[in-house]
Amino acid sequence: MKLGIFIERDGVLNQARVERQHQVTPLTLDEYHVNMEARGLLQKLKAAGFLLIVTTNQPGLSRGYQSRRELDLMHERLRRTFPLDDILVCAHDETDRCPCRKPKPGLLIEAAFKWHLDLDHSLVISDKWQDAEAARSTGCTSLLIKSPWVGSGHHDFVLPDLTTVVDKILQLNTNKRALVV
């Protein structure tokens, strides 16, 4: 079985605006600014043998204020910038009670089935509590970047920045391999 790293899109791979103490996802390609600092870091994870899968809630699609075309253009920019294996989207509003809308684990379970992933040894990178909860419910390890959206629920690691998160993942991966040998 393969190991995956699930990466939250907004706030990790692209810059999100903050309005009234809430993170606001970009709705158009003009608003969409990729976090170029993440490029080399994701290349390190890819070189270490991980599958890299973006998971993102995008309720603007079902609410009608984001077009699928704009979202597809944003994701094409992500694919050109980062060594990603997949991008999985939940287009539902929280009132839809969709099993794939984070904090529910549906996107992670879908990816595990599609990519033959060992969820117990896979990881989640985010800056939000919803991803940590999805990780907890599937047996993944959560590594959160310190932010106002971390919350007080379960998280395995809260670290200051993406560089520290990637270093921690590579350290955990090295330690795991040493135990197997």
C-alpha positions in Angstrom: 0.0 0.0 0.0 1.1 3.6 -0.7 1.4 6.5 1.6 -0.4 9.7 0.8 -0.2 13.3 2.0 -3.5 15.1 1.9 -3.0 18.9 1.6 -5.5 21.6 2.2 -5.6 24.0 -0.7 -6.7 27.3 0.7 -4.1 28.8 3.1 -1.5 26.2 2.3 -1.0 26.0 -1.4 -2.6 29.3 -2.2 -3.0 32.5 -0.3 -6.5 33.1 1.1 -7.8 36.5 2.2 -9.0 37.2 5.7 -12.2 39.1 6.1 -14.0 39.6 9.5 -11.6 37.0 11.1 -12.5 34.3 8.5 -10.4 32.8 5.7 -12.0 33.6 2.3 -11.3 31.4 -0.6 -10.6 33.0 -4.0 -13.4 32.7 -6.4 -11.7 33.7 -9.6 -8.4 33.1 -11.3 -7.5 36.8 -10.8 -7.9 36.4 -7.0 -6.0 33.1 -7.0 -2.3 33.4 -5.9 -0.3 30.3 -5.5 2.1 30.0 -2.6 5.4 29.6 -4.5 7.3 28.9 -1.3 5.5 25.5 -1.2 6.9 24.3 -4.5 10.3 23.1 -3.4 8.8 21.7 -0.2 6.3 19.5 -2.1 9.0 18.4 -4.4 10.9 17.1 -1.4 7.8 15.1 -0.3 7.3 13.7 -3.8 11.0 12.7 -3.9 10.5 10.8 -0.6 7.9 8.7 -2.3 4.6 10.2 -1.1 1.5 10.6 -3.2 0.4 14.3 -3.0 -3.4 14.8 -3.0 -5.1 18.2 -2.5 -8.4 18.1 -0.7 -10.6 21.1 -0.6 -14.1 22.2 0.3 -15.5 24.6 -2.4 -19.1 25.4 -1.4 -19.2 28.3 -3.8 -20.0 25.9 -6.5 -23.2 24.6 -5.0 -24.1 28.1 -3.6 -23.8 29.5 -7.2 -21.2 32.2 -6.7 -18.2 30.3 -8.2 -18.1 28.8 -11.7 -16.7 25.3 -12.3 -14.6 26.8 -15.2 -12.8 29.2 -12.7 -12.2 26.4 -10.3 -10.8 24.2 -13.0 -8.5 27.0 -14.1 -7.2 27.4 -10.5 -6.6 23.7 -10.2 -4.8 23.7 -13.6 -2.5 26.3 -12.2 -1.9 24.1 -9.1 -1.1 21.1 -11.3 1.4 23.2 -13.3 3.1 24.5 -10.2 3.2 21.5 -7.9 3.9 17.8 -8.3 0.4 16.8 -7.4 -1.2 13.4 -8.0 -4.8 14.4 -7.5 -7.1 17.2 -6.5 -10.4 16.2 -4.8 -13.2 18.7 -4.3 -16.3 18.8 -2.1 -18.6 21.2 -3.8 -21.3 21.0 -1.2 -22.5 23.5 1.4 -22.3 22.5 5.1 -26.2 22.3 5.2 -26.0 19.5 2.5 -24.5 17.1 5.2 -22.3 15.6 2.5 -20.0 12.8 3.7 -17.1 14.3 1.7 -17.2 17.8 3.2 -14.5 18.2 5.7 -14.4 17.6 8.7 -16.1 14.4 7.5 -13.6 12.0 6.0 -15.2 11.2 2.6 -12.5 12.9 0.5 -9.7 10.9 2.3 -11.6 7.7 2.0 -12.3 8.3 -1.7 -8.6 8.9 -2.3 -7.6 5.9 -0.3 -9.8 3.7 -2.5 -8.7 5.3 -5.7 -4.9 5.4 -5.0 -4.7 2.3 -2.7 -3.4 4.3 0.2 -2.7 3.1 3.7 -4.6 5.7 5.7 -3.0 4.6 9.0 0.4 5.8 7.7 -0.8 8.7 5.6 -0.7 12.4 6.7 -2.7 15.5 6.4 -1.3 19.0 6.1 -3.5 22.0 6.8 -4.1 25.1 8.8 -7.6 24.2 9.8 -9.3 22.0 12.5 -11.6 20.5 9.9 -8.7 18.7 8.2 -7.3 17.5 11.6 -10.7 16.0 12.4 -10.9 14.2 9.0 -7.4 12.9 9.7 -8.4 11.7 13.2 -11.4 9.8 11.9 -9.4 8.0 9.3 -6.3 7.2 11.3 -4.1 9.7 9.5 -1.6 11.9 11.3 -2.4 15.6 11.2 0.3 18.3 10.9 -1.3 21.7 11.2 0.4 25.0 10.4 -0.3 27.4 13.3 -3.2 29.7 12.4 -6.3 31.2 13.9 -8.2 28.3 12.4 -6.5 25.4 14.2 -9.1 25.2 16.8 -9.0 23.3 20.1 -9.9 19.8 18.9 -7.5 16.9 18.3 -4.4 17.5 16.3 -1.2 15.4 16.2 1.2 18.3 15.5 0.9 22.1 15.3 3.9 23.6 13.8 4.9 27.2 12.9 5.1 26.9 9.1 5.1 24.6 6.1 8.9 24.2 6.1 8.7 22.8 9.6 5.8 20.6 8.7 7.7 19.1 5.7 10.8 18.6 7.9 8.7 16.8 10.5 7.2 14.5 7.8 10.6 13.6 6.4 11.9 13.0 10.0 8.9 10.7 10.8 9.4 8.9 7.5 13.1 8.3 8.1 12.4 7.1 11.7 9.7 4.7 10.3 12.1 3.2 7.8 14.8 2.8 10.4 12.4 0.7 12.5 11.6 -1.5 9.6 15.2 -2.3 8.7 
